[in-house]
Amino acid sequence: MSTPSIRADHHSMRAFRHAVLRYYRRHKRDLPWRRTRDPYRILVSEIMLQQTQVERVIPKYRSFLARFPTLRTLARARFAEVLREWLGLGYNGRALRLWRCARAVVRETGGKLPTDVSELERLPGIGPYTAAAVAAMAFGAHVPAVDVNVRRVLTRALSGRNDISPLRVSMLASAALPKSSAGEWSQALMDIGSMYCKASPRCYDCPLRVSCAYVSARRKRPSRDRGAGARRMQANVFIGSNRFYRGRVMRVLATRRRLEVGALGREVKRGFSVTDGAWLQGILASLERDGLVRLDRARKTVRLP
């Protein structure tokens, strides 16, 4: 396959930057984590926003910070307390990683998050994107933060394609980055990616449509939203799945110090019987592998870390 051409000439890149920043400065979403430069608060928002919609994150973000206003208060808490505040967001492993990160920062740097991307990446639970986002938004570092939304905008607008290599994406992100306002730039691309440049893009009313190589190459027609019926179908598929029961296990354990495995089964599944024992053990083993629970097989009990 030939390497896709990249519209990175001076004129098109300047037009792209101008369109992105003009849209953001006029229409940016008023989100609570955009009103602060506190690295801890920005970190919390970035962890919460992984695989979770903004509308669900906002109330949890506020309640979590009311309970744990600083990195030190989070580090001092027991994981059960952290989990109780997190419940409802899903993907509870994120809460565990955030808690472990806070404890590591307090232990290693006295409670201050490092400003350097490479040092942030060394902390538990912080990957390349989160490190770049915190560095850019909290400390003003001149680095691109590329999540799935940003990737779609950059690849489509500047290459006209969906499928370019991670190396080419990195090159695009660095080439497109303005000389200043890296944090604002990343948030602008995230807004456009989440609202317009979706998996099924809304090219017809995207603010970048005039300068977008994808629109020029494909001339895509408006896509249709699958609607509430498809969302209900997805929700029904989730109910009764292992992920569903993992969440129920964590919800029960958030209020208990230690629980006998059989008693836990009766609380998480209606009609639980001895024939469900192997199934429950599989659920608990997967949670144990993720570091979310600790099993005492001799005593047949389970507890949080």
C-alpha positions in Angstrom: 0.0 0.0 0.0 1.4 3.4 -0.9 2.1 6.0 1.8 -0.8 8.5 2.0 0.0 12.0 1.0 -0.2 14.5 3.9 -1.5 18.0 3.4 1.2 19.5 5.6 2.2 22.4 3.3 2.4 25.8 5.0 -0.9 27.1 3.5 -3.1 24.1 4.3 -1.6 23.6 7.8 -2.2 27.3 8.6 -5.8 27.1 7.4 -6.3 23.9 9.5 -4.9 25.5 12.7 -7.0 28.6 12.2 -10.2 26.7 11.7 -9.6 24.5 14.7 -8.8 27.3 17.1 -11.5 29.6 15.8 -14.1 27.0 16.4 -12.8 26.2 19.9 -12.6 29.8 21.0 -16.1 30.5 19.9 -17.9 27.2 20.8 -15.8 25.3 23.4 -17.7 23.3 25.9 -17.7 24.8 29.4 -16.4 21.8 31.4 -15.2 22.0 35.0 -11.7 20.6 34.3 -11.2 23.4 31.8 -11.5 26.0 34.6 -8.3 24.8 36.3 -4.6 24.3 35.8 -4.3 22.0 38.9 -2.5 19.0 37.6 -4.3 16.6 40.0 -7.7 17.8 38.9 -6.8 17.5 35.3 -5.4 14.0 35.9 -8.7 12.9 37.6 -10.7 14.2 34.6 -8.4 12.5 32.1 -8.7 9.1 33.9 -12.5 9.4 34.2 -12.9 10.4 30.6 -11.3 7.2 29.3 -14.1 5.2 27.7 -16.8 7.3 29.4 -19.0 10.1 28.1 -18.6 13.7 29.3 -22.1 13.9 30.6 -21.6 10.9 32.9 -18.2 12.2 34.1 -19.2 15.7 35.2 -21.2 14.8 38.3 -18.8 12.1 39.4 -15.8 14.4 38.8 -17.4 17.0 41.2 -18.3 14.5 43.9 -14.9 12.7 43.7 -13.0 15.9 44.2 -15.3 17.0 47.0 -14.4 13.8 48.8 -10.7 13.8 47.7 -9.8 17.4 47.0 -6.0 16.8 46.8 -3.7 14.1 45.7 -2.6 13.6 49.3 -6.2 13.0 50.5 -6.7 10.4 47.8 -3.4 8.7 48.7 -4.4 8.5 52.4 -7.8 6.9 51.7 -8.5 3.2 51.7 -9.3 1.8 48.3 -12.8 0.9 49.4 -13.5 4.6 50.0 -12.1 5.5 46.6 -14.2 2.7 45.0 -17.4 4.0 46.6 -16.9 7.4 45.1 -16.1 5.9 41.7 -19.0 3.4 41.4 -21.4 4.3 38.6 -18.6 5.2 36.1 -17.6 1.6 35.3 -14.2 0.3 34.4 -13.3 0.2 38.1 -9.7 -0.6 37.3 -9.2 3.1 36.5 -10.0 3.9 40.2 -7.4 1.5 41.3 -4.8 2.9 39.0 -5.5 6.4 40.0 -5.3 5.5 43.7 -2.0 3.7 43.2 -0.7 6.7 41.2 -1.5 9.1 44.0 0.2 6.9 46.6 3.3 6.6 44.4 3.5 10.4 43.9 3.2 11.0 47.6 5.8 8.4 48.3 8.3 9.4 45.6 7.9 13.2 45.1 6.2 14.5 48.2 2.8 14.8 46.6 3.6 16.9 43.5 3.0 15.5 40.0 6.1 15.8 37.8 6.0 18.2 34.9 8.0 16.2 32.4 6.1 13.8 30.1 8.6 10.9 30.5 8.5 11.2 34.3 4.7 11.2 34.3 4.7 8.1 32.1 6.7 6.2 34.7 3.9 6.6 37.3 1.4 3.6 37.6 -1.6 4.0 35.5 -0.4 6.8 33.3 0.1 6.1 29.6 1.6 8.3 26.8 -1.7 10.1 26.1 -2.5 10.9 29.7 1.0 12.0 30.4 1.0 14.4 27.4 -2.5 15.7 28.3 -1.5 16.5 31.9 1.8 18.1 30.8 0.2 20.3 28.1 -3.0 21.3 30.0 -1.5 21.7 33.5 2.1 22.7 32.8 1.9 24.3 29.4 4.3 21.7 27.8 4.7 22.0 24.1 3.6 18.4 23.4 0.7 16.9 21.3 -1.9 14.8 23.3 -3.4 12.3 20.8 -6.4 10.2 21.9 -8.8 8.4 19.6 -10.7 11.6 18.8 -7.6 13.6 18.0 -6.3 10.8 15.9 -9.4 10.8 13.7 -9.4 14.5 13.2 -5.7 14.7 12.3 -5.7 11.7 10.0 -8.8 12.6 8.1 -8.3 16.3 7.8 -4.6 16.2 6.9 -4.2 12.9 5.0 -7.8 12.3 3.7 -7.6 8.7 5.1 -8.7 6.8 8.2 -6.0 4.2 8.2 -2.5 5.6 8.6 0.3 4.2 10.8 0.9 5.3 14.4 4.2 6.7 13.2 2.5 8.9 10.6 -0.1 10.0 13.2 2.7 11.1 15.5 4.4 13.0 12.6 1.1 14.7 11.8 0.4 15.6 15.5 3.9 17.2 15.8 3.6 19.0 12.5 0.2 20.4 13.3 0.9 21.6 16.8 0.9 25.4 17.1 3.8 27.2 18.6 1.8 28.0 21.8 -1.4 26.9 23.6 -0.8 23.1 23.3 -3.4 22.4 25.9 -6.0 24.5 24.2 -5.1 22.9 20.9 -5.5 19.4 22.2 -8.9 20.2 23.8 -10.1 21.8 20.6 -9.3 18.7 18.5 -11.0 16.5 21.2 -14.2 18.6 21.0 -14.3 18.4 17.2 -13.5 14.7 17.2 -16.2 13.9 19.8 -18.9 16.1 18.2 -18.3 15.9 14.5 -15.4 13.7 13.4 -16.9 10.5 14.9 -16.5 7.0 13.7 -19.4 7.8 11.4 -18.4 11.5 10.7 -20.8 14.4 10.5 -18.8 16.1 7.7 -21.8 18.1 6.4 -21.6 20.5 9.4 -18.1 20.0 10.7 -16.2 23.3 11.3 -13.2 21.9 9.4 -15.1 20.8 6.2 -13.6 23.6 4.0 -10.0 22.6 4.8 -10.5 18.9 5.3 -8.8 16.5 2.9 -11.2 13.7 3.9 -14.2 15.8 2.7 -12.4 16.7 -0.5 -11.4 13.1 -1.3 -14.6 11.3 -0.2 -17.4 13.9 -0.4 -19.1 11.9 2.3 -22.8 12.2 2.7 -24.4 12.7 6.2 -24.4 9.5 8.2 -27.4 8.4 10.2 -27.4 8.0 14.0 -28.3 4.4 14.9 -30.6 6.0 17.6 -32.0 5.0 20.9 -33.0 1.5 19.7 -29.4 0.5 19.1 -28.3 2.0 22.4 -31.0 0.0 24.2 -29.9 -3.2 22.4 -26.3 -2.5 23.6 -27.5 -2.0 27.1 -29.5 -5.3 27.1 -26.4 -7.2 25.8 -24.4 -5.8 28.7 -26.9 -6.9 31.4 -26.0 -10.4 32.6 -22.5 -10.3 31.0 -19.3 -11.0 33.0 -18.6 -7.3 32.9 -22.1 -6.7 34.5 -21.3 -9.1 37.3 -17.8 -7.8 37.8 -19.4 -4.4 38.5 -21.9 -5.9 41.0 -19.1 -7.7 42.8 -17.2 -4.4 43.2 -20.3 -2.6 44.4 -20.9 -5.2 47.1 -17.3 -5.2 48.3 -17.2 -1.4 48.5 -19.3 -1.6 51.6 -17.6 -4.7 53.2 -14.2 -5.3 54.6 -14.2 -9.0 53.8 -16.8 -11.4 52.6 -17.2 -15.2 52.3 -17.3 -16.1 48.6 -20.6 -18.0 48.9 -22.2 -15.0 50.6 -20.9 -12.7 47.9 -22.4 -14.9 45.2 -25.9 -14.8 46.9 -25.7 -11.0 46.9 -24.6 -10.5 43.3 -26.8 -13.1 41.6 -30.4 -13.9 42.2 -30.9 -17.7 42.7 -27.1 -18.3 43.2 -26.4 -22.0 43.9 -23.5 -24.3 44.3 -23.5 -24.9 40.5 -22.6 -21.2 40.1 -19.4 -21.7 42.1 -17.0 -22.2 39.2 -18.6 -19.2 37.3 -18.1 -16.9 40.3 -14.6 -18.1 40.8 -13.8 -17.2 37.2 -15.2 -13.7 37.8 -13.2 -13.3 41.0 -10.0 -14.6 39.3 -10.3 -12.0 36.5 -10.8 -9.3 39.1 -7.8 -10.6 41.0 -5.6 -10.5 37.9 -6.6 -6.9 37.5 -5.5 -6.1 41.1 -9.1 -5.2 42.1 -9.7 -7.9 44.7 -7.7 -10.2 46.9 -8.8 -13.8 47.3 -8.0 -15.9 50.4 -8.6 -19.4 48.9 -7.9 -21.2 52.2 -10.6 -19.2 54.0 -12.8 -18.9 50.9 -13.0 -15.1 51.4 -12.5 -12.1 49.2 -11.7 -8.5 50.0 -10.6 -5.3 48.3 -6.8 -4.4 48.2 
